[in-house]
Amino acid sequence: MSNVSNPDSAPAPRKRRLHGASFAMGLRQPTGQAARLLVATGLSWAAFQLWVASPLPELLGVLVFNQAKIRSLHLAFAVLLAFLAYPAHRNTATIGVPRSDVMLAVIAALCAAYLSIFYDSVSAHTGAPTRAEVAAAAVGMALLLEATRRVLGLPMVLLALIMLGYIFFGELMPDLIAHKGASFNRAMGHMWLGTEGVFGVALGVSAGLIFLFVLFGALLETAGAGSYFIRSAVALLGHMRGGPAKAAVVASAATGLISGSSITNVVTTGPLTIPLIKRVGYPAEKAAAIECAASVNGQVMPPVMGAAAFLMVEYVGVPYVQVLKHALISAMVSYLGLLYIVHLEAVKADLRGLPRRHSPRWQRSMSNFALGFVGIASVLAVTSFVGALVHLLMPRVSFAVMATLLLVAYVVLLRMSVPHAGEAPRADAPITVLPEFGPTLRSGMHFLLPVGALVWNLVVEQLSPTRAAFWATLFLAFIVLTQRPLLALFRGQRDIADAAWQGLQDLVDGLAGGARNMITVAIATATAGIIVGTVTLTGVGLVMTELVSALSGGHIIAMLALVAAICLVLGMGLPTTANYIVVSSLMAPVIVAIGAQNGLFVPLIAAHLFVFYFGLMADITPPVGLASYAAASIAHANPIRTGIVAFRYSMRMALLPFMFVLNPKLLLIGVSGTGHTLITLASATLAGFAFISVNQGWLLLRSTSAERLVMLLAVFMLFHPGLFMDPLRAPYRQLTGEAAEAAIVAAPPGASMRVLLAGTTLEGEDVERGVLLPLGEPAATASRRLAESGVSTVIGDAGFTVTQVDFGSQAAKLGIEAGFRIIAIEVAGEGVAPEWMFLPALMLIGWVAHRQRLRRARAAP
């Protein structure tokens, strides 16, 4: 991690050679030519991904790659680096790269690139692969599984082999899941020579979206932003009760803004925060578990969420900004909940914070606290506001004007950081004295500009996530390259040339580091494509509804608990991304279908976020949780016990995914207006705190059993008020005919409509189901409004009849088929709003707090 804010931390002058010594990647740290080979490969991969994401191929008409070729070359780079960076066995020497691994790397890369090299030939006879194609596919599959074993471990390989065995021996399976099987040629062609298997949607998202966001995070980390976020959090919260632990949570949230990887969060923030947490009295396992739980939650922090969030964009068919919106409340409640857990642990153990250099008055403490939020929010808000204003007044040149303003802001903020360089020691230096907050904050505010640019590109310019990340990454690369020489210039130093060379070294580190971080993601998504390909080839997904319905008895809560258990069990052996791909491919449609059978309209995004949240447990679930091992190694703690404690902390929000499936308002679905949004956020946060209080058995002091039951009742009132109000009123009323048409036309932009359908599926099954259909932008007629959602209809005596469903649309993903009839729509009923149930919930919490306050007063001497 680089830190350029302190002149004393700058490395000594060195020979101008890029990585002539060593470079760590994967489990190897080779030297000399091997190191240069790894760096060159990583740089080539990063350059390729930046090229295909840029507008240059379209403008110049050269080196234009279609999606199939991009995925093929993306995997080629990944397997090449996998064999070069990961030895065959963990106890193998990690200094050099054996010739055998180089040979395997080249063969694997050629097999992966086969689809790109011979694309025209493969496309000419789709479905009838030649012997050479089958051979390339078979060798490529075998080497991909070996790369998976090296990078991810054996469990992922075993799951892929089970799926391949199911393809070939389907006739021998039980009747419920039996199929006619597939030939070797057909299976290899399906898995390797098309876009249904290995080179499917998951790998496409890895190549098109995830790489750029991971690269963005790696460059921001190389620039020194990670250390800046950590030290700002410690300066802001370190003096409070349990302050270092709270700072770890905030720092992990800030790092989660840019990384989206729990393990990266742990190894970035852990070396600084875990020793501080232990220093104020937390046991080693709890210190590691707090950091681990906070880092796992980094994958739900917008704007750079975990890799699974980008996959969700494709699987659900919604814009990335929409995913961020739906995840916002959950992310905030999760982090605020963890802060509350840390506070309760500190209160129970009577722990204190770090000593201050001075003892400021409470007014100064409050001003420092406000300054932090106001300062950070101001930089992001001003960036977004100016961008929106420029976009409105000068739409044709808004991009150029905004780029110029960003450059000016960068230079100004960097110049402002120079007087405060003393507050930013080396990134790896331990924090022994609580840093002053104001100077620490001002020492790196320019790091917030790329994040603001990314948000502006997504929200204001409404660029695609790929193009938005490209421009933000380009701006960040400019910062990495220039901040050292500019700081040297502002300080009046003469070694500007050396500083410029160090900036170039930082850029190389960041680009190669981004490629290094992508190896596991690319390999995981490619191997997960085998599981997805098995579902599409055998049709096993069609029987999952019957199987899960039978196991759960058709009850929605039992089914959700079963899906959560599957996520947790798979999380013992699969990384987060692979876990999400496997479970969502099989179970997300089942959640929607069984919800409809229970009269519950489950949004597809809610089903995927449910899987996503429980899939986050993959990085901490013993005995394989890698984040737990990383945190335990830093804290010198037992990794299994660390994983168990971290699992318990992370399960503090276990109720939240169940609740947002039952109450989609927690995902801001059906929420309109700022007031309604704030009420939803406040009630969800308070419900999370109350649930944590129940789990911890503590509010103001230790709770009695009766008090915990009362608090649990308040939790359900706050999370799902309709559970209590709906039996007393009609929550929805059905509309048909002209009334239904008028309601569809009048719905606000982006609204979702409860639609009841009936018809016969392609399998010949008569169904009647309800779905929550997103309507998109307003239109003059109901038919046009439905067409915006991917549903073409005609109006007859029986109402709307579906004539066509657009492929890949949300309507198709919800199971709507041609020939279905829209028999009615449902709108909110009249009567008392369910939010009035919040008042008795607040009274119950107040009653418990009052009882405990009286007990504490009686116990006082």
Buried (B, 14 or more C-beta within 10 A) or exposed (E): BBBBBBEEBBEEEEEEEBBEEBBBBBBBBBBEEBBBBBBEBBBBBBEBBBEBBBEBBEEEEEEEBEEBBBBBBBBBBBBBBBBBBBBEEEEEEBEBBBEEBBEBBBBBBBBBBBBBBBBEEBEEEEEEBBEEBBBBBBBBBEBBBBBBBBBBBEBBBEBBEEBBEBBEEBEEBEEEBBBEBBEEBBBBBBBBBBBBBBBBBBBBBBBBBBBBBBBBBBBBBBBBBBBBBBBBBBBBBBBBBBBBBBBBBBBBBBBBBBBBBBBBBBBBBBBBBBBBBBBBBBBBBBBBBBBBBBBBBBBBBBBBBBBBBBBBBBBBBBBBBBBBBBBBBBBBBBBBBBBBBBBBBBBEBEBBBBEEEEEBEEEEBEBBBEBBEEBBEBBBEEBBEBBBBBBEEEEEEBBEBBBEBBBEBBBEBBBBBBEBBBBBBBBEBEBEEBBBBBBBBBBBBBBBBBBBBBBBBBBBBEBBBBBBBBBBBBBBBBBBBBBBBBBBBBEEBEBBEBBBBBBBBBBBBBBBBBBBBBBBBBBBBBBBBBBBBBBBBBBBBEBBBEBBBEEBEEBBEBBBEBBBEBBBEBBBBBBBBBBBBBBBBBBBBBBBBBBBBEEBBBBBBBBBBBBBBBBBBBBBBBEBBBBBBBBBBBBEBBBBBBBBBBBBBBBBBBBBBBBBBBBBBBBBBBBEEEEBBEBBBEBBBBBBBBBBBBBBBBBBEEBEEEBBEBBBBBBBBBBBBBBBBBEEEEBEEBBBEEBBBEBBBEBEEBBBBBBBBBBEBEEEEEBEBBBBBBBBEBBEEBBBBBBBBBBBBEBEEEBBBBEEBBEEBBBBBBBBBEEBBBBBBBBEEEEEEBBEBBEBBBEBBEBBBEBBEEBEEEEEE
